[in-house]
Amino acid sequence: MAVETRVMNCIMCPMGCEMTVTIENGAVTNVTGNTCPRGAKYANDEVTAPKRMLTSTVAVEGGMLPLLPVVSANVLPKERILDCARFLRSVKVTAPIKTGDVVVKDILGLGVDIIASRDM
């Protein structure tokens, strides 16, 4: 039985609790140091399937700026973030664009849309 201990800071609220996470055979078995249940959930998710939001830009034609800021509508698997960022380099949209407009639907088949984060 492989036992590992990791120390991580929770990012679920401004408190930033320092947690000690015990992992046995790839599964979280104990979390200490968190002051709320969100910390334990974050630790489990971070160890088993880390996810991140993606913020980036895409090219825009006819806008007041050459690039449009975009963000993922939800979290993406951490291991696919760079693939998504590479894909966004090939995306070009045409103004006008409104905040919240879907720029890329279901990026890379991950079930997450990329949306505009400002009007252009």
Rosetta constraint file for C-alpha pairs under 8 A:
AtomPair CA 1 CA 24 HARMONIC 6.77 0.50
AtomPair CA 1 CA 25 HARMONIC 6.30 0.50
AtomPair CA 2 CA 24 HARMONIC 5.60 0.50
AtomPair CA 2 CA 25 HARMONIC 5.35 0.50
AtomPair CA 3 CA 22 HARMONIC 7.06 0.50
AtomPair CA 3 CA 23 HARMONIC 5.67 0.50
AtomPair CA 3 CA 24 HARMONIC 4.52 0.50
AtomPair CA 3 CA 25 HARMONIC 6.68 0.50
AtomPair CA 4 CA 22 HARMONIC 5.86 0.50
AtomPair CA 4 CA 23 HARMONIC 5.06 0.50
AtomPair CA 4 CA 24 HARMONIC 6.41 0.50
AtomPair CA 5 CA 20 HARMONIC 6.78 0.50
AtomPair CA 5 CA 21 HARMONIC 5.57 0.50
AtomPair CA 5 CA 22 HARMONIC 4.61 0.50
AtomPair CA 5 CA 23 HARMONIC 6.13 0.50
AtomPair CA 6 CA 20 HARMONIC 5.74 0.50
AtomPair CA 6 CA 21 HARMONIC 5.13 0.50
AtomPair CA 6 CA 22 HARMONIC 6.59 0.50
AtomPair CA 6 CA 23 HARMONIC 7.89 0.50
AtomPair CA 7 CA 18 HARMONIC 6.86 0.50
AtomPair CA 7 CA 19 HARMONIC 5.62 0.50
AtomPair CA 7 CA 20 HARMONIC 4.55 0.50
AtomPair CA 7 CA 21 HARMONIC 6.19 0.50
AtomPair CA 8 CA 18 HARMONIC 5.74 0.50
AtomPair CA 8 CA 19 HARMONIC 5.37 0.50
AtomPair CA 8 CA 20 HARMONIC 6.56 0.50
AtomPair CA 8 CA 21 HARMONIC 7.58 0.50
AtomPair CA 8 CA 43 HARMONIC 7.81 0.50
AtomPair CA 9 CA 16 HARMONIC 5.64 0.50
AtomPair CA 9 CA 17 HARMONIC 5.52 0.50
AtomPair CA 9 CA 18 HARMONIC 4.45 0.50
AtomPair CA 9 CA 19 HARMONIC 5.96 0.50
AtomPair CA 10 CA 16 HARMONIC 5.02 0.50
AtomPair CA 10 CA 17 HARMONIC 5.32 0.50
AtomPair CA 10 CA 18 HARMONIC 6.45 0.50
AtomPair CA 10 CA 19 HARMONIC 7.01 0.50
AtomPair CA 10 CA 34 HARMONIC 7.70 0.50
AtomPair CA 10 CA 39 HARMONIC 5.80 0.50
AtomPair CA 10 CA 42 HARMONIC 6.82 0.50
AtomPair CA 10 CA 43 HARMONIC 7.30 0.50
AtomPair CA 11 CA 16 HARMONIC 5.64 0.50
AtomPair CA 11 CA 17 HARMONIC 7.93 0.50
AtomPair CA 11 CA 42 HARMONIC 7.92 0.50
AtomPair CA 12 CA 16 HARMONIC 7.42 0.50
AtomPair CA 12 CA 38 HARMONIC 6.69 0.50
AtomPair CA 12 CA 39 HARMONIC 6.81 0.50
AtomPair CA 12 CA 42 HARMONIC 7.19 0.50
AtomPair CA 17 CA 33 HARMONIC 6.45 0.50
AtomPair CA 17 CA 34 HARMONIC 5.55 0.50
AtomPair CA 17 CA 35 HARMONIC 7.02 0.50
AtomPair CA 17 CA 39 HARMONIC 7.64 0.50
AtomPair CA 18 CA 33 HARMONIC 5.87 0.50
AtomPair CA 18 CA 34 HARMONIC 6.91 0.50
AtomPair CA 19 CA 31 HARMONIC 6.57 0.50
AtomPair CA 19 CA 32 HARMONIC 5.47 0.50
AtomPair CA 19 CA 33 HARMONIC 4.42 0.50
AtomPair CA 19 CA 34 HARMONIC 5.71 0.50
AtomPair CA 19 CA 39 HARMONIC 7.86 0.50
AtomPair CA 20 CA 31 HARMONIC 5.75 0.50
AtomPair CA 20 CA 32 HARMONIC 5.28 0.50
AtomPair CA 20 CA 33 HARMONIC 6.33 0.50
AtomPair CA 21 CA 28 HARMONIC 6.91 0.50
AtomPair CA 21 CA 29 HARMONIC 7.76 0.50
AtomPair CA 21 CA 30 HARMONIC 5.84 0.50
AtomPair CA 21 CA 31 HARMONIC 4.62 0.50
AtomPair CA 21 CA 32 HARMONIC 6.64 0.50
AtomPair CA 21 CA 43 HARMONIC 7.01 0.50
AtomPair CA 22 CA 28 HARMONIC 5.85 0.50
AtomPair CA 22 CA 29 HARMONIC 5.68 0.50
AtomPair CA 22 CA 30 HARMONIC 5.06 0.50
AtomPair CA 22 CA 31 HARMONIC 6.42 0.50
AtomPair CA 23 CA 27 HARMONIC 5.31 0.50
AtomPair CA 23 CA 28 HARMONIC 4.44 0.50
AtomPair CA 23 CA 29 HARMONIC 5.70 0.50
AtomPair CA 23 CA 30 HARMONIC 7.29 0.50
AtomPair CA 24 CA 28 HARMONIC 6.41 0.50
AtomPair CA 24 CA 29 HARMONIC 6.45 0.50
AtomPair CA 26 CA 47 HARMONIC 7.96 0.50
AtomPair CA 26 CA 48 HARMONIC 7.30 0.50
AtomPair CA 27 CA 44 HARMONIC 7.95 0.50
AtomPair CA 27 CA 47 HARMONIC 7.84 0.50
AtomPair CA 27 CA 48 HARMONIC 7.06 0.50
AtomPair CA 28 CA 43 HARMONIC 7.98 0.50
AtomPair CA 28 CA 44 HARMONIC 5.90 0.50
AtomPair CA 28 CA 47 HARMONIC 7.32 0.50
AtomPair CA 28 CA 48 HARMONIC 7.96 0.50
AtomPair CA 31 CA 40 HARMONIC 5.93 0.50
AtomPair CA 31 CA 43 HARMONIC 7.38 0.50
AtomPair CA 34 CA 39 HARMONIC 5.25 0.50
AtomPair CA 34 CA 40 HARMONIC 6.73 0.50
AtomPair CA 35 CA 39 HARMONIC 7.17 0.50
AtomPair CA 36 CA 40 HARMONIC 7.61 0.50
AtomPair CA 37 CA 41 HARMONIC 6.55 0.50
AtomPair CA 38 CA 42 HARMONIC 6.05 0.50
AtomPair CA 39 CA 43 HARMONIC 6.12 0.50
AtomPair CA 40 CA 44 HARMONIC 6.21 0.50
AtomPair CA 41 CA 45 HARMONIC 6.12 0.50
AtomPair CA 42 CA 46 HARMONIC 5.91 0.50
AtomPair CA 43 CA 47 HARMONIC 6.17 0.50
AtomPair CA 44 CA 48 HARMONIC 6.06 0.50
AtomPair CA 45 CA 49 HARMONIC 5.28 0.50
AtomPair CA 45 CA 50 HARMONIC 5.76 0.50
AtomPair CA 45 CA 51 HARMONIC 7.88 0.50
AtomPair CA 46 CA 50 HARMONIC 4.30 0.50
AtomPair CA 46 CA 51 HARMONIC 7.25 0.50
AtomPair CA 49 CA 77 HARMONIC 7.10 0.50
AtomPair CA 49 CA 78 HARMONIC 7.91 0.50
AtomPair CA 50 CA 77 HARMONIC 6.17 0.50
AtomPair CA 50 CA 78 HARMONIC 5.52 0.50
AtomPair CA 51 CA 75 HARMONIC 5.67 0.50
AtomPair CA 51 CA 76 HARMONIC 5.24 0.50
AtomPair CA 51 CA 77 HARMONIC 4.44 0.50
AtomPair CA 51 CA 78 HARMONIC 4.65 0.50
AtomPair CA 52 CA 75 HARMONIC 4.99 0.50
AtomPair CA 52 CA 76 HARMONIC 5.39 0.50
AtomPair CA 52 CA 77 HARMONIC 6.45 0.50
AtomPair CA 52 CA 78 HARMONIC 5.53 0.50
AtomPair CA 52 CA 81 HARMONIC 7.60 0.50
AtomPair CA 53 CA 71 HARMONIC 7.30 0.50
AtomPair CA 53 CA 72 HARMONIC 5.91 0.50
AtomPair CA 53 CA 73 HARMONIC 7.97 0.50
AtomPair CA 53 CA 74 HARMONIC 6.41 0.50
AtomPair CA 53 CA 75 HARMONIC 4.59 0.50
AtomPair CA 53 CA 76 HARMONIC 6.11 0.50
AtomPair CA 54 CA 71 HARMONIC 5.56 0.50
AtomPair CA 54 CA 72 HARMONIC 5.25 0.50
AtomPair CA 54 CA 75 HARMONIC 7.40 0.50
AtomPair CA 54 CA 76 HARMONIC 7.38 0.50
AtomPair CA 54 CA 81 HARMONIC 6.83 0.50
AtomPair CA 54 CA 85 HARMONIC 7.93 0.50
AtomPair CA 55 CA 69 HARMONIC 7.39 0.50
AtomPair CA 55 CA 70 HARMONIC 5.81 0.50
AtomPair CA 55 CA 71 HARMONIC 4.35 0.50
AtomPair CA 55 CA 72 HARMONIC 6.58 0.50
AtomPair CA 56 CA 69 HARMONIC 5.87 0.50
AtomPair CA 56 CA 70 HARMONIC 5.37 0.50
AtomPair CA 56 CA 71 HARMONIC 6.31 0.50
AtomPair CA 56 CA 85 HARMONIC 7.17 0.50
AtomPair CA 56 CA 88 HARMONIC 7.92 0.50
AtomPair CA 57 CA 67 HARMONIC 5.85 0.50
AtomPair CA 57 CA 68 HARMONIC 5.20 0.50
AtomPair CA 57 CA 69 HARMONIC 4.33 0.50
AtomPair CA 57 CA 70 HARMONIC 5.36 0.50
AtomPair CA 57 CA 88 HARMONIC 7.46 0.50
AtomPair CA 58 CA 67 HARMONIC 5.47 0.50
AtomPair CA 58 CA 68 HARMONIC 5.29 0.50
AtomPair CA 58 CA 69 HARMONIC 6.66 0.50
AtomPair CA 58 CA 70 HARMONIC 7.08 0.50
AtomPair CA 58 CA 88 HARMONIC 6.12 0.50
AtomPair CA 58 CA 89 HARMONIC 6.38 0.50
AtomPair CA 58 CA 90 HARMONIC 7.88 0.50
AtomPair CA 58 CA 91 HARMONIC 5.88 0.50
AtomPair CA 58 CA 92 HARMONIC 6.08 0.50
AtomPair CA 58 CA 93 HARMONIC 7.42 0.50
AtomPair CA 59 CA 66 HARMONIC 5.96 0.50
AtomPair CA 59 CA 67 HARMONIC 4.65 0.50
AtomPair CA 59 CA 68 HARMONIC 6.21 0.50
AtomPair CA 59 CA 89 HARMONIC 7.74 0.50
AtomPair CA 59 CA 91 HARMONIC 6.52 0.50
AtomPair CA 59 CA 92 HARMONIC 4.69 0.50
AtomPair CA 59 CA 93 HARMONIC 6.35 0.50
AtomPair CA 60 CA 65 HARMONIC 7.55 0.50
AtomPair CA 60 CA 66 HARMONIC 5.55 0.50
AtomPair CA 60 CA 67 HARMONIC 5.43 0.50
AtomPair CA 60 CA 68 HARMONIC 6.03 0.50
AtomPair CA 60 CA 92 HARMONIC 5.52 0.50
AtomPair CA 60 CA 93 HARMONIC 4.80 0.50
AtomPair CA 60 CA 94 HARMONIC 5.43 0.50
AtomPair CA 60 CA 95 HARMONIC 6.56 0.50
AtomPair CA 61 CA 66 HARMONIC 6.95 0.50
AtomPair CA 61 CA 92 HARMONIC 7.26 0.50
AtomPair CA 61 CA 93 HARMONIC 6.25 0.50
AtomPair CA 61 CA 94 HARMONIC 4.72 0.50
AtomPair CA 61 CA 95 HARMONIC 6.06 0.50
AtomPair CA 62 CA 94 HARMONIC 6.14 0.50
AtomPair CA 62 CA 95 HARMONIC 5.27 0.50
AtomPair CA 62 CA 96 HARMONIC 7.58 0.50
AtomPair CA 63 CA 94 HARMONIC 7.45 0.50
AtomPair CA 63 CA 95 HARMONIC 5.32 0.50
AtomPair CA 63 CA 96 HARMONIC 7.00 0.50
AtomPair CA 63 CA 120 HARMONIC 5.59 0.50
AtomPair CA 64 CA 120 HARMONIC 6.71 0.50
AtomPair CA 65 CA 120 HARMONIC 7.78 0.50
AtomPair CA 68 CA 116 HARMONIC 7.04 0.50
AtomPair CA 68 CA 117 HARMONIC 7.83 0.50
AtomPair CA 68 CA 118 HARMONIC 7.40 0.50
AtomPair CA 68 CA 120 HARMONIC 7.08 0.50
AtomPair CA 69 CA 116 HARMONIC 6.16 0.50
AtomPair CA 69 CA 117 HARMONIC 5.58 0.50
AtomPair CA 69 CA 118 HARMONIC 6.62 0.50
AtomPair CA 70 CA 103 HARMONIC 7.85 0.50
AtomPair CA 70 CA 114 HARMONIC 6.46 0.50
AtomPair CA 70 CA 115 HARMONIC 5.43 0.50
AtomPair CA 70 CA 116 HARMONIC 4.46 0.50
AtomPair CA 70 CA 117 HARMONIC 5.02 0.50
AtomPair CA 70 CA 118 HARMONIC 7.80 0.50
AtomPair CA 71 CA 114 HARMONIC 5.61 0.50
AtomPair CA 71 CA 115 HARMONIC 5.53 0.50
AtomPair CA 71 CA 116 HARMONIC 6.54 0.50
AtomPair CA 71 CA 117 HARMONIC 6.28 0.50
AtomPair CA 72 CA 76 HARMONIC 7.72 0.50
AtomPair CA 72 CA 112 HARMONIC 6.71 0.50
AtomPair CA 72 CA 113 HARMONIC 5.97 0.50
AtomPair CA 72 CA 114 HARMONIC 4.46 0.50
AtomPair CA 72 CA 115 HARMONIC 6.16 0.50
AtomPair CA 73 CA 112 HARMONIC 6.25 0.50
AtomPair CA 73 CA 113 HARMONIC 5.52 0.50
AtomPair CA 73 CA 114 HARMONIC 5.87 0.50
AtomPair CA 73 CA 115 HARMONIC 6.32 0.50
AtomPair CA 74 CA 112 HARMONIC 6.10 0.50
AtomPair CA 74 CA 113 HARMONIC 7.56 0.50
AtomPair CA 75 CA 112 HARMONIC 7.60 0.50
AtomPair CA 76 CA 80 HARMONIC 7.04 0.50
AtomPair CA 76 CA 81 HARMONIC 6.78 0.50
AtomPair CA 76 CA 110 HARMONIC 7.43 0.50
AtomPair CA 76 CA 112 HARMONIC 7.16 0.50
AtomPair CA 77 CA 81 HARMONIC 6.76 0.50
AtomPair CA 80 CA 84 HARMONIC 6.28 0.50
AtomPair CA 81 CA 85 HARMONIC 6.19 0.50
AtomPair CA 82 CA 86 HARMONIC 6.11 0.50
AtomPair CA 83 CA 87 HARMONIC 6.26 0.50
AtomPair CA 84 CA 88 HARMONIC 6.26 0.50
AtomPair CA 84 CA 107 HARMONIC 6.96 0.50
AtomPair CA 84 CA 108 HARMONIC 6.99 0.50
AtomPair CA 85 CA 89 HARMONIC 6.68 0.50
AtomPair CA 86 CA 90 HARMONIC 7.52 0.50
AtomPair CA 87 CA 91 HARMONIC 7.15 0.50
AtomPair CA 93 CA 103 HARMONIC 7.40 0.50
AtomPair CA 95 CA 120 HARMONIC 6.04 0.50
AtomPair CA 96 CA 119 HARMONIC 7.49 0.50
AtomPair CA 96 CA 120 HARMONIC 5.61 0.50
AtomPair CA 97 CA 101 HARMONIC 6.66 0.50
AtomPair CA 97 CA 116 HARMONIC 7.32 0.50
AtomPair CA 97 CA 118 HARMONIC 7.88 0.50
AtomPair CA 97 CA 119 HARMONIC 5.51 0.50
AtomPair CA 97 CA 120 HARMONIC 5.15 0.50
AtomPair CA 98 CA 116 HARMONIC 6.82 0.50
AtomPair CA 98 CA 118 HARMONIC 6.39 0.50
AtomPair CA 98 CA 119 HARMONIC 4.32 0.50
AtomPair CA 98 CA 120 HARMONIC 6.52 0.50
AtomPair CA 99 CA 115 HARMONIC 7.52 0.50
AtomPair CA 99 CA 116 HARMONIC 5.07 0.50
AtomPair CA 99 CA 117 HARMONIC 5.02 0.50
AtomPair CA 99 CA 118 HARMONIC 4.42 0.50
AtomPair CA 99 CA 119 HARMONIC 4.96 0.50
AtomPair CA 100 CA 115 HARMONIC 5.38 0.50
AtomPair CA 100 CA 116 HARMONIC 5.18 0.50
AtomPair CA 100 CA 117 HARMONIC 6.20 0.50
AtomPair CA 100 CA 118 HARMONIC 7.60 0.50
AtomPair CA 101 CA 115 HARMONIC 5.44 0.50
AtomPair CA 101 CA 116 HARMONIC 5.46 0.50
AtomPair CA 102 CA 113 HARMONIC 6.46 0.50
AtomPair CA 102 CA 114 HARMONIC 5.91 0.50
AtomPair CA 102 CA 115 HARMONIC 4.40 0.50
AtomPair CA 102 CA 116 HARMONIC 6.50 0.50
AtomPair CA 103 CA 113 HARMONIC 7.51 0.50
AtomPair CA 103 CA 114 HARMONIC 5.56 0.50
AtomPair CA 103 CA 115 HARMONIC 5.16 0.50
AtomPair CA 103 CA 116 HARMONIC 6.31 0.50
AtomPair CA 104 CA 113 HARMONIC 5.72 0.50
AtomPair CA 104 CA 114 HARMONIC 4.99 0.50
AtomPair CA 104 CA 115 HARMONIC 6.96 0.50
AtomPair CA 105 CA 112 HARMONIC 6.99 0.50
AtomPair CA 105 CA 113 HARMONIC 4.54 0.50
AtomPair CA 105 CA 114 HARMONIC 6.42 0.50
AtomPair CA 106 CA 110 HARMONIC 5.89 0.50
AtomPair CA 106 CA 111 HARMONIC 4.63 0.50
AtomPair CA 106 CA 112 HARMONIC 4.76 0.50
AtomPair CA 106 CA 113 HARMONIC 4.81 0.50
AtomPair CA 106 CA 114 HARMONIC 7.61 0.50
AtomPair CA 107 CA 111 HARMONIC 6.80 0.50
AtomPair CA 107 CA 112 HARMONIC 5.94 0.50
AtomPair CA 107 CA 113 HARMONIC 5.98 0.50
AtomPair CA 107 CA 114 HARMONIC 6.96 0.50
